[in-house]
Amino acid sequence: MTATLTPSRTEPRARVRAVSPLRAELRRGLGPWTGAAVVLTVLVTMYGKAPGWQGRWADATNMLHVTAGLLAGPLALAAGCWQGGRERRRGTAELWESVPRPPLRRLLVAVAPAALWPAAAVLLADAVCLLATWPYVSGGRPYVELLAADVVAVAALGALGHVVGRVVPWRLTAPLLGIVGYVGLAVGAYAVGPARWLSPGAEHQFFWDRPVWWFGPVSAAWTAGLALTALLAYGLRRGRGRALALVPLAVAVAAAALVLRLPPDEGPWRHDPALARRVCDDGTPQVCLTAVDAELLPEVSAALAPLNARLKGVPGAPVRWIGGPFGPGRPGDMELPNAAQDAVRGRLPHPDLFLNSAVTWLFSDTCAPGDFTGADAERASEVHLAVTEWLAPTPDDYGPDTTAARPYVERLRAKSPAAQRDYLARYLAADTCHPDEVPIP
């Protein structure tokens, strides 16, 4: 006798999980690929310029801001445009519009990948780069309000591109829109006047500056307002409520008005005394940098140590080496070259080159037109080069040819320490703009 197996009534039935339209839209199509492309674009660009931004929060923030505005923005614009024209290119626009959902809701679901994926990618790239900067900075903070405004701007550009793709579903619209967007953002970023700060890619070297507190939120309101205006105007074009598009438009216009009232020269940036505060060592001559570059102070002091040993106690020698936005503040101060420009991740990779630059600045006089002429000009130039070479030899493959100055260098090296100090005092006291006053070793 054969037993017949029948399913038990208590056996659990398979449950079908309903996938929300938003989740399905985010997971398919061009969205994930756009996010990956934006992450790679930003990170590869930042990696190629890492030595220039990893030592300061200001440099890292500025570089991320420009990269997001000028590279990620046009990429999101083009990708959103391609995504927006997808339904008409496939011939499924009528089928999509037959879905029993309000037109604006369908539009917001469809535009989500074009806006959210690039924005999330920029946010991820910002986090990676800020973490890579953190071990090497001395002071200050990253201006996260500006980075948040960049995320909103990239999302807004993706949404605007989606609307353009729906209106003009031509296949070449997306690449052309990306090119036009890049050119427009670049031109706006480097324009003259307050209008340049309306561009998401406007650059500012704010080593000792900070933005006004409202600039980040207002910038986000400007770009988000434009995107929402376009979305509402397109999504409500066939029904009631089209006047709702005027609300985000009014917000965008108000935000733009605030930005356009900024001072033409300063823009939204103001000097921050806490960042420009001087931090000095206890050497003689003293070396002073700003609080932003405090971690560089031991490196700079060590690089200048051989020169300071020769200058110590010499009449006319500097009392302090000063680095920062204001330069010398009292008699005896001597301005330093910008150590941050030569630094890589908070360190000086070529201290000999920095020392040579400091000596060059020490002996650089501002001569009037017609000075440094006459029969002794060539000889004075050779002596000047010899003194620089004696105090700080030029590294290989850098600087001018020192062959003509070699005899004077040998004379200086052959002198006794007392004679060297005497000559150095006479050279510092001379007016090097007049060749006949330059003492010969």
C-alpha positions as CSV (number, residue, x, y, z in Angstrom):
1,M,0.0,0.0,0.0
2,T,1.4,3.3,-1.1
3,A,1.1,6.3,1.2
4,T,0.1,9.6,-0.4
5,L,1.8,12.7,0.9
6,T,-0.4,15.8,1.1
7,P,0.8,19.3,2.1
8,S,0.0,20.2,5.6
9,R,-2.3,23.1,6.1
10,T,0.0,24.4,8.8
11,E,3.0,24.6,6.4
12,P,4.0,28.3,6.1
13,R,3.4,29.8,2.7
14,A,6.1,31.6,0.8
15,R,5.8,35.3,1.3
16,V,6.4,37.7,-1.5
17,R,8.2,40.9,-0.4
18,A,7.0,43.9,-2.2
19,V,9.8,46.1,-3.4
20,S,9.1,49.8,-3.2
21,P,9.3,51.7,-6.5
22,L,12.0,54.0,-5.0
23,R,14.2,51.1,-4.0
24,A,13.8,49.4,-7.3
25,E,14.6,52.7,-9.2
26,L,17.7,53.2,-7.1
27,R,19.1,49.7,-7.7
28,R,18.6,49.6,-11.5
29,G,19.7,51.8,-14.4
30,L,22.5,54.2,-14.5
31,G,22.4,55.4,-10.9
32,P,24.9,53.0,-9.2
33,W,27.3,53.4,-12.1
34,T,27.1,57.2,-11.9
35,G,27.9,57.0,-8.2
36,A,30.9,54.8,-8.8
37,A,32.1,57.1,-11.6
38,V,31.8,60.2,-9.3
39,V,33.7,58.5,-6.5
40,L,36.5,57.4,-8.8
41,T,36.7,60.8,-10.4
42,V,37.0,62.7,-7.2
43,L,39.4,60.3,-5.4
44,V,41.7,59.9,-8.4
45,T,41.8,63.7,-8.8
46,M,42.5,64.2,-5.2
47,Y,45.1,61.5,-5.0
48,G,47.0,63.1,-7.9
49,K,47.3,66.3,-5.9
50,A,47.6,64.8,-2.5
51,P,51.0,66.5,-1.6
52,G,49.4,69.9,-2.0
53,W,46.3,69.5,0.3
54,Q,47.1,66.9,3.0
55,G,48.8,69.3,5.3
56,R,45.9,71.8,5.9
57,W,42.2,71.6,6.4
58,A,41.8,74.7,4.2
59,D,43.7,73.1,1.3
60,A,41.7,69.9,1.6
61,T,38.3,71.6,1.8
62,N,39.2,73.9,-1.1
63,M,40.4,71.1,-3.4
64,L,37.3,69.0,-2.6
65,H,35.1,72.0,-3.3
66,V,36.6,72.7,-6.7
67,T,36.7,69.0,-7.7
68,A,33.0,68.5,-6.7
69,G,31.9,71.6,-8.5
70,L,33.9,71.3,-11.7
71,L,34.1,67.5,-12.2
72,A,31.4,65.7,-10.2
73,G,28.8,68.4,-11.1
74,P,29.0,68.1,-14.9
75,L,29.2,64.3,-14.6
76,A,26.0,64.2,-12.5
77,L,24.4,66.6,-15.0
78,A,25.2,64.4,-18.0
79,A,24.2,61.2,-16.2
80,G,20.9,62.7,-15.0
81,C,20.1,63.8,-18.5
82,W,20.7,60.3,-19.9
83,Q,18.6,58.8,-17.2
84,G,15.8,61.3,-17.8
85,G,15.5,60.5,-21.5
86,R,15.5,56.8,-20.9
87,E,11.7,56.2,-21.1
88,R,11.2,58.1,-24.4
89,R,14.2,56.5,-26.0
90,R,12.7,53.1,-25.1
91,G,9.2,54.0,-26.2
92,T,7.8,53.3,-22.7
93,A,6.9,56.8,-21.7
94,E,3.1,56.3,-22.2
95,L,3.3,53.0,-20.2
96,W,5.1,54.7,-17.4
97,E,2.6,57.6,-17.3
98,S,-0.3,55.1,-17.1
99,V,0.8,54.0,-13.6
100,P,-1.9,55.0,-11.1
101,R,0.3,57.5,-9.2
102,P,0.4,61.3,-9.2
103,P,2.7,62.7,-11.9
104,L,4.9,64.5,-9.4
105,R,5.4,61.4,-7.3
106,R,6.4,59.4,-10.4
107,L,8.9,62.1,-11.3
108,L,10.4,62.3,-7.9
109,V,10.9,58.5,-7.8
110,A,12.4,58.6,-11.3
111,V,14.8,61.5,-10.5
112,A,16.0,59.9,-7.2
113,P,18.9,57.9,-8.8
114,A,20.2,61.0,-10.7
115,A,20.3,63.1,-7.6
116,L,21.0,60.7,-4.7
117,W,23.8,58.5,-6.2
118,P,26.1,61.4,-7.2
119,A,25.5,63.1,-3.9
120,A,26.2,60.0,-1.9
121,A,29.4,59.5,-3.9
122,V,30.6,63.0,-3.2
123,L,29.9,62.6,0.5
124,L,31.9,59.3,0.5
125,A,34.8,60.9,-1.3
126,D,34.8,63.9,1.1
127,A,34.9,61.5,4.1
128,V,37.8,59.6,2.7
129,C,39.8,62.7,1.9
130,L,39.2,64.3,5.3
131,L,40.3,61.1,7.1
132,A,43.4,61.1,5.0
133,T,44.1,64.8,6.0
134,W,43.5,64.4,9.7
135,P,46.9,62.9,10.7
136,Y,48.9,65.8,9.2
137,V,47.1,69.0,10.1
138,S,48.1,71.5,12.8
139,G,45.0,73.5,13.5
140,G,41.7,74.8,12.2
141,R,38.9,72.6,11.0
142,P,37.4,71.4,7.8
143,Y,34.5,73.6,6.6
144,V,31.9,70.8,6.5
145,E,29.1,73.4,5.8
146,L,30.8,74.1,2.4
147,L,31.2,70.4,1.7
148,A,27.5,69.8,2.6
149,A,26.6,72.6,0.1
150,D,28.7,70.8,-2.5
151,V,26.7,67.6,-1.9
152,V,23.4,69.5,-2.4
153,A,24.8,71.2,-5.5
154,V,25.8,67.9,-7.1
155,A,22.3,66.4,-6.3
156,A,20.7,69.5,-7.8
157,L,22.7,69.3,-11.0
158,G,21.7,65.6,-11.4
159,A,18.0,66.5,-10.9
160,L,18.3,69.4,-13.4
161,G,19.9,67.1,-15.9
162,H,17.1,64.6,-15.5
163,V,14.5,67.2,-16.3
164,V,16.4,68.3,-19.4
165,G,16.7,64.7,-20.5
166,R,12.9,64.3,-20.3
167,V,12.3,67.5,-22.3
168,V,15.0,66.8,-24.9
169,P,15.4,63.0,-25.1
170,W,18.0,63.2,-27.9
171,R,20.9,60.8,-27.5
172,L,23.5,63.5,-27.8
173,T,21.8,65.8,-25.3
174,A,23.6,64.2,-22.3
175,P,27.2,64.6,-23.5
176,L,26.5,68.1,-24.9
177,L,24.9,69.1,-21.6
178,G,27.9,67.8,-19.6
179,I,30.3,69.8,-21.8
180,V,28.1,73.0,-21.6
181,G,27.7,72.5,-17.8
182,Y,31.5,72.2,-17.3
183,V,32.2,75.3,-19.4
184,G,29.5,77.3,-17.6
185,L,30.6,76.2,-14.1
186,A,34.3,77.0,-14.9
187,V,33.5,80.4,-16.4
188,G,31.3,81.2,-13.4
189,A,33.9,80.0,-10.9
190,Y,36.6,82.3,-12.3
191,A,34.5,85.3,-13.1
192,V,35.1,88.6,-11.4
193,G,32.8,90.0,-8.7
194,P,30.3,88.5,-6.2
195,A,28.5,86.5,-9.0
196,R,31.4,84.0,-9.0
197,W,30.3,82.7,-5.6
198,L,27.0,81.5,-7.1
199,S,29.1,78.8,-8.9
200,P,29.6,75.6,-6.9
201,G,33.2,75.5,-8.1
202,A,34.4,78.9,-7.1
203,E,37.9,78.7,-5.6
204,H,39.5,80.6,-2.7
205,Q,42.9,80.0,-1.0
206,F,41.7,80.6,2.5
207,F,44.8,79.6,4.6
208,W,43.9,82.1,7.3
209,D,40.3,82.8,6.4
210,R,36.9,81.4,7.4
211,P,33.6,81.7,5.6
212,V,30.7,83.7,7.1
213,W,28.4,81.4,9.0
214,W,25.5,81.7,6.5
215,F,27.3,81.1,3.3
216,G,27.1,77.3,3.2
217,P,23.3,77.1,3.9
218,V,22.6,79.9,1.5
219,S,24.6,78.2,-1.2
220,A,22.7,75.0,-0.7
221,A,19.4,76.9,-0.8
222,W,20.4,78.5,-4.1
223,T,21.2,75.3,-5.9
224,A,18.4,73.2,-4.3
225,G,15.9,76.0,-5.1
226,L,16.7,75.9,-8.8
227,A,16.4,72.1,-8.9
228,L,13.1,72.0,-7.1
229,T,11.7,74.8,-9.3
230,A,12.5,72.7,-12.4
231,L,11.1,69.5,-10.9
232,L,7.8,71.2,-9.8
233,A,7.4,73.1,-13.0
234,Y,7.8,69.9,-15.1
235,G,5.9,67.5,-12.7
236,L,2.9,69.8,-12.3
237,R,2.8,71.1,-15.9
238,R,-0.5,69.4,-16.7
239,G,-2.4,69.8,-13.5
240,R,-3.2,72.2,-10.7
241,G,-0.7,73.5,-8.3
242,R,1.8,74.8,-10.8
243,A,2.2,77.9,-8.7
244,L,4.0,75.8,-6.1
245,A,7.1,76.1,-8.3
246,L,7.3,79.7,-7.4
247,V,8.1,78.9,-3.7
248,P,11.5,77.3,-4.3
249,L,12.2,79.8,-7.1
250,A,11.6,82.6,-4.5
251,V,14.0,80.9,-2.1
252,A,16.7,80.6,-4.9
253,V,16.3,84.2,-5.8
254,A,16.6,85.3,-2.2
255,A,19.7,83.2,-1.7
256,A,21.3,84.6,-4.9
257,A,20.5,88.2,-3.7
258,L,22.4,87.6,-0.4
259,V,25.4,86.2,-2.3
260,L,25.4,89.1,-4.8
261,R,25.6,91.6,-1.9
262,L,28.9,90.2,-0.7
263,P,32.0,92.5,-1.0
264,P,33.5,92.2,-4.5
265,D,37.1,91.5,-3.2
266,E,36.5,89.4,0.0
267,G,33.4,87.5,-1.0
268,P,32.2,85.3,1.9
269,W,35.7,85.0,3.5
270,R,36.8,86.8,6.6
271,H,40.2,86.8,8.3
272,D,40.4,84.4,11.3
273,P,42.8,85.7,13.9
274,A,42.9,82.3,15.6
275,L,44.4,80.7,12.5
276,A,46.9,83.5,11.9
277,R,48.1,83.5,15.5
278,R,51.9,83.3,15.6
279,V,53.7,80.3,17.1
280,C,57.5,80.8,17.7
281,D,60.4,78.6,18.7
282,D,63.1,79.7,21.2
283,G,66.0,79.9,18.8
284,T,68.1,82.9,17.8
285,P,67.1,84.3,15.4
286,Q,63.6,83.2,16.3
287,V,61.4,81.3,13.8
288,C,57.7,82.1,13.8
289,L,54.9,80.5,11.8
290,T,51.1,80.7,12.1
291,A,48.9,78.3,14.2
292,V,47.7,76.6,11.0
293,D,51.3,75.5,10.3
294,A,52.4,74.8,13.9
295,E,53.3,71.2,13.0
296,L,55.8,72.5,10.5
297,L,57.7,74.7,13.0
298,P,60.2,72.0,14.1
299,E,60.9,71.2,10.4
300,V,61.4,74.9,9.5
301,S,63.6,75.5,12.5
302,A,65.8,72.6,11.7
303,A,66.1,73.7,8.1
304,L,67.2,77.2,9.1
305,A,69.5,76.0,11.9
306,P,72.8,76.2,9.8
307,L,71.9,79.7,8.7
308,N,70.9,80.9,12.1
309,A,74.2,79.6,13.5
310,R,76.1,81.9,11.1
311,L,73.7,84.9,11.7
312,K,73.6,84.7,15.5
313,G,75.0,88.0,16.9
314,V,75.9,89.4,13.5
315,P,74.9,93.2,13.2
316,G,72.1,93.6,10.7
317,A,71.0,90.0,10.9
318,P,67.3,89.2,11.3
319,V,65.9,89.0,14.9
320,R,62.9,86.9,13.8
321,W,61.9,84.9,10.8
322,I,58.2,85.5,10.2
323,G,55.8,83.4,8.1
324,G,52.2,84.3,7.7
325,P,49.7,86.6,6.1
326,F,51.1,89.9,7.4
327,G,54.8,89.6,7.1
328,P,57.3,91.5,9.3
329,G,55.7,93.4,12.1
330,R,58.7,95.2,13.7
331,P,62.3,96.1,13.0
332,G,64.5,93.0,12.7
333,D,61.8,90.8,11.3
334,M,62.5,88.9,8.0
335,E,59.8,87.3,6.0
336,L,60.0,83.6,5.3
337,P,59.0,81.8,2.1
338,N,55.7,80.0,2.3
339,A,56.7,76.7,4.1
340,A,53.3,75.1,3.3
341,Q,54.0,75.3,-0.4
342,D,57.2,73.2,0.0
343,A,55.6,70.9,2.6
344,V,54.3,67.4,1.8
345,R,51.9,65.9,4.4
346,G,53.2,68.3,7.1
347,R,56.9,67.7,6.4
348,L,59.6,69.5,4.4
349,P,61.0,67.0,1.9
350,H,63.7,69.4,0.7
351,P,65.0,71.4,3.7
352,D,68.1,72.4,1.7
353,L,65.9,74.0,-0.9
354,F,63.9,75.8,1.7
355,L,67.1,77.1,3.3
356,N,68.3,78.3,-0.1
357,S,65.0,80.1,-0.7
358,A,65.2,81.8,2.8
359,V,68.7,83.1,2.0
360,T,67.5,84.4,-1.3
361,W,64.7,86.3,0.4
362,L,67.1,87.6,3.0
363,F,69.3,89.3,0.3
364,S,66.5,90.4,-2.0
365,D,66.3,94.1,-2.1
366,T,63.6,96.0,-3.9
367,C,65.6,98.2,-6.3
368,A,64.3,101.2,-8.1
369,P,64.4,101.4,-11.9
370,G,67.9,102.3,-13.0
371,D,69.6,100.7,-10.0
372,F,72.0,97.8,-10.2
373,T,73.7,99.1,-13.3
374,G,77.2,100.2,-14.2
375,A,80.6,98.6,-14.6
376,D,80.4,96.7,-11.2
377,A,77.0,95.2,-11.8
378,E,78.2,91.9,-13.1
379,R,80.7,91.5,-10.4
380,A,78.2,92.4,-7.7
381,S,75.8,89.8,-9.1
382,E,78.5,87.2,-8.9
383,V,79.3,88.2,-5.3
384,H,75.6,88.0,-4.4
385,L,75.4,84.5,-5.8
386,A,78.5,83.5,-4.0
387,V,77.2,84.7,-0.6
388,T,74.0,82.8,-1.2
389,E,75.9,79.7,-2.2
390,W,78.2,79.9,0.8
391,L,75.4,80.2,3.3
392,A,73.0,77.7,1.6
393,P,74.4,75.7,-1.3
394,T,71.9,75.3,-4.1
395,P,70.6,71.8,-4.4
396,D,71.4,69.8,-7.5
397,D,69.2,70.6,-10.5
398,Y,67.9,73.8,-8.9
399,G,68.8,77.4,-9.2
400,P,71.1,79.2,-11.5
401,D,74.6,78.2,-12.7
402,T,77.1,79.1,-10.0
403,T,80.3,78.5,-12.0
404,A,81.2,82.2,-12.3
405,A,80.8,82.7,-8.5
406,R,82.9,79.8,-7.5
407,P,86.1,81.8,-6.8
408,Y,84.3,84.0,-4.4
409,V,82.7,81.0,-2.7
410,E,86.2,79.5,-2.2
411,R,87.5,82.8,-0.7
412,L,84.6,82.9,1.8
413,R,85.1,79.3,2.9
414,A,88.9,79.9,3.3
415,K,88.3,82.8,5.8
416,S,88.5,82.3,9.5
417,P,85.2,82.3,11.4
418,A,85.8,85.8,12.7
419,A,86.6,87.1,9.2
420,Q,83.5,85.4,7.8
421,R,81.3,87.1,10.5
422,D,83.0,90.5,9.7
423,Y,82.4,90.1,6.0
424,L,78.8,89.0,6.6
425,A,78.1,92.1,8.7
426,R,79.5,94.4,6.0
427,Y,77.5,92.6,3.3
428,L,74.2,92.9,5.3
429,A,74.9,96.6,5.9
430,A,75.5,97.3,2.2
431,D,72.9,98.5,-0.3
432,T,73.0,95.7,-2.8
433,C,71.0,97.8,-5.3
434,H,74.2,99.9,-5.8
435,P,76.9,97.5,-7.1
436,D,79.8,99.8,-6.1
437,E,78.8,99.3,-2.4
438,V,78.8,95.5,-2.5
439,P,81.9,94.3,-0.5
440,I,84.2,91.9,-2.3
441,P,85.2,88.8,-0.3
